[in-house]
Amino acid sequence: MPIPRLTPASATTEAPAAGQLPAIVAADCFNVYAREQFSTRKLVFGRRDYYKISLLTGSSRYNYATRGVLIDRPALVFSNPLIPYSWEPVSEEQGGYLCMFTEEFLIVNDRAASLQESPLFRLGSDPVYLVDETQYDDLSYFFRKMLQELNSSYVFQQEVLRNYLNLLIHEALKLQPQASYYQHPNAATRIATLFQGLLERQFPIDSPTHGLKLRTPADFARQLSVHVNHLNRAVHKLTGKTTSAHIAERLIREARALLQHTSWSTAEIAYSLGFEYPTYFNNFFKKQTGTTPSAHRALVSPAPPLV
């Protein structure tokens, strides 16, 4: 059965809002676009559950936590959904393609390792691959075939799209990153701001099986590709609070909301907030608030109606 999808970008007449990427398919698994429809708008990282592969022409800048890169020739760029970045067009003329997909779409039946471990997407890797004219033609072929397949009604459409995507990734693995990165002069402010954005984008939690991916200062430091001490200094300098204090305050705020507004068990809330055992959550909550999760729930829960 074909995957549910929105109208493909190649067929729509409505451009996306400024600063936003086009919508991913309704099934939240895959889509591919020609970049011309939104390539003159500055794009800022937002928390998503999909990976991106962009084949670019024209000049543009990608900015990460402490470094940036000026892309002034055709390039293939890989974006991990948990690594914040911003993209700015430099030249008026922009071209190429953009493919977005979830890990669940690409990796089925545990046949491959996590994309987070891929040399193309993992933390600390160089995500920009400059390509020559021949390489650009070879890579653009896969994007064109995916665009064509997305408009088809073939019963095995999903498998065909996955195969083209895998072929694109394997071609990329043959390349070598060659881009030259520059350091940001205001790196400390950028790091602290990105930390706050990463922290907030994990909330609100809407499922007891959600499970926070980032819960310690070290987790955030890894996502930002900086040393944890560097992150701590930057956050304290900008806010006057430690990284741990920001995380604890946000966890407590979410825990209180879940205790008051859901019927989840304490164990389910503990897991959703990233605690391995309910006792760890109970101890954390009591240390931060002076009361237990159960006592807090009893206090804020509405009283039963009088009979």
Secondary structure, 3 states (H helix, E strand, C coil): CCCCCCCCCCCCCCCCCCCCCCCCCCCCCEEEEEHHHCCCCCEECCCCCCEEEEEEECCEEEECCCEEEEECCCEEEEECCCCCCEEEECCCCCEEEEEEECHHHHCCCCCCCCHHHCCCCCCCCCCEEECCHHHHHHHHHHHHHHHHHHCCCCCCHHHHHHHHHHHHHHHHHCCCCCCCEEECCCHHHHHHHHHHHHHHCCCCCCCCCCCCCCCCHHHHHHHHCCCHHHHHHHHHHHHCCCHHHHHHHHHHHHHHHHHHHCCCCHHHHHHHCCCCCHHHHHHHHHHHHCCCHHHHHHHHCCCCCCC
